[in-house]
Amino acid sequence: MTESKLLIQRIGLVGATNLLLGLSSIILLPILTKILTIADYGVWAQISVTVALVPGIATLGLPFTMTRFLPSARTKEEIQEIFYSIVFIILISSGLVCLLIYFFSGSVASILFDNNILIVKILSLISFSECLNATLNSYFDRVVKVAKVQPA
């Protein structure tokens, strides 16, 4: 009986978390529009869009590759080799893209952010962490559930 109660509690926690995540934009939008000016809200929207676009380009689609190839790996060593290879390439590619954004922050700031260079420099750091976050989320959400590791 206690295992089923624990399962129900965990399902309820996941359901409540998903509900709050789904409603977060509905809750956040009035707060942002009340606090921020029109220009500041526009900057926030541009940052959100940029942070959503950069990982898709910088990760080179490798999280999807990981989803395809890791479930076929049978041993722990194979999974480690594939995972570390993909993460290493993503670290290099996303690091290069984010360094380019950082070094050309003056140009990017003049085009998108009304010459606010600090925002672009912070944006490059957020984009780098989002690339790693997307990769690890892909690994844990799709691969760990499917991969069946057999003892070596």
Protein Blocks (a to p, Z undefined) as FASTA:
>chain_A
ZZmmmmmmmmmmmmmmmmmmmmmmmmmmmmmmmmpcfklmmmmmmmmmmmmmmmmmmnno
mmmmmmmmmmmpmbfklmmmmmmmmmmmmmmmmmmmmmmmmmmmmmmmmmmnoopaklmm
mmmmmmmmmmmmmmmmmmmmmmmmmpccddZZ
